[in-house]
Amino acid sequence: MAKVIVVTSGKGGVGKTTSTAALGAALAQRNEKTVVVDFDVGLRNLDLVMGAERRVVYDLVNVIQGDAKLPQALIRDKRLETLFLLPASQTRDKDSLTPEGVEKVMAELKKHFDWIICDSPAGIERGATLAMRHADVAVIVTNPEVSSVRDSDRIIGLLDSKTERAERGDRVEKHLLLTRYDAARAERGDMLKVDDVLEILSIPLLGIVPESTDVLRASNLGAPVTLADNRSAPALAYLDAARRLAGETVSMTIPGEKRGLFGKIFGRRAA
Amino acid sequence: MSIFSFFTKQTSAPTARERLQVLLAHERASVGHSDLVAQLREEILAVIAKHVQVDRDKVNVKMDRGEQVSTLEVDIEIPIDASVRAA
C-alpha cells in the first residue's frame, strides 16, 4: 500500500527540497520503490538537487494535461534503481496544476510505488495546498528560527483543514524535521533548542539535521545528501529519519551535542 | 540578573521562544474566524460614528496582544462642537 508524504514548511529556504531528496533516496535505499514529485511549478529545483536536470523531458504538468504518459515523465535515478523523479514544469505557472489532474496522477503513482514524496513549494497557495492534498503523512521542515516556526504553525493548521484526510474527518500524521540545527549555538542560548520548538509546535519529532557544509556539497554535486556521503552527520540524520518514517524505532540523538568535558572547554573557542 | 550579566551578553533564544508563544496563541485563536480584537475595534468605531461625527485622524487605536490578556485602547478626540447626530 503506497504511502504519500508531503514535505512542507510554509517558509522558503528551510530545506524542503534537500529533505525530499535525502529522505527519498534513504527510503529507496531500503529497496522500497520511491518517487519524489516536485510541486514547485515554475521554480523547479528537485531535478537539480537529484542531479537529473539534464534528463528532464516531460513534467508533472505535461502528464496532467495529457501531453505525456506518466512512465514517459518519470526519471529513474542513475544510482538507485528504486528511486524515481517526477519533475515540475519550469515554463508553466502554478495555475496549470489542477485538483483533478493532481488527483489522477497521484492515483496512478499509488499503483506503482511504495512511497510518494511530494516536495511542496513555499507559501500557502495552490501549489502548496495541492502538494499536501493527498498526503497520509506530513514532514514539516523547520529551522530553529522565529519566522520558520511561525510559518510551520500555519502549515500545521492547513494540514488539519485543507487535506483530503482532514475533510473526511481523518487526520494527516504530522512530523517535525528540524534542520540547520546548531547544538553549540542552542547550548549558548542563542538559538531555539529542540525542546523549545517541540513545545511550541507540539508535533512529534522525526529528526534533527545539523547545520553542515555537507548539505551544500551534496547539492553542488547533484546528489541527495544520503547518497553524496552516507556517513556525514546530515546523512545519518536523514537515514534515521527515513527509518522512523518506515515505522522503525530509532533513538534520537542531537547531532553535535555529544561533547565531553574536553570538548566543552576547547570546543567553545573554536565556535 | 546576576553579577555575571555584566560580563556575558544576554542570550536571545528565550526571547524568541516567548515571542513565538504569545504570537502563536493569538494566531491559532484567530484562524477561521476573524481576529476578535480587530473586530471589536471596528465595531466600537462604528458605534461612535453613529452618534458623533469624528475625524478618523482624531481616533487613536492601540492594540497590545499579551500572553494572558490583550488590551484595546481607543482614544477619541471629540470636539466640543461636534454635532450630535439625531438619534
Contacts between the chains, C-beta under 8 A, distances in Angstrom:
chain1	res1	chain2	res2	distance
A	145	B	16	7.8
A	146	B	16	5.1
A	146	B	19	6.5
A	146	B	20	5.7
A	149	B	20	5.5
A	149	B	24	8.0
A	150	B	20	6.6
A	150	B	23	6.5
A	150	B	24	6.7
A	150	B	27	7.5
A	153	B	24	5.1
A	153	B	27	6.9
A	153	B	28	7.3
A	154	B	27	7.2
A	157	B	28	7.3
A	157	B	31	5.4
A	186	B	13	7.0
A	188	B	11	6.8
A	189	B	11	2.8
A	189	B	12	7.2
A	189	B	13	5.0
A	189	B	14	6.9
A	190	B	11	5.8
A	190	B	12	5.5
A	190	B	13	5.9
A	191	B	13	5.8
A	192	B	13	5.4
A	192	B	16	5.5
A	192	B	17	6.1
A	193	B	13	6.8
A	196	B	13	6.9
A	196	B	16	7.9
A	196	B	17	4.7
A	200	B	17	7.1
A	200	B	20	5.4
A	200	B	21	6.2
A	200	B	24	6.4
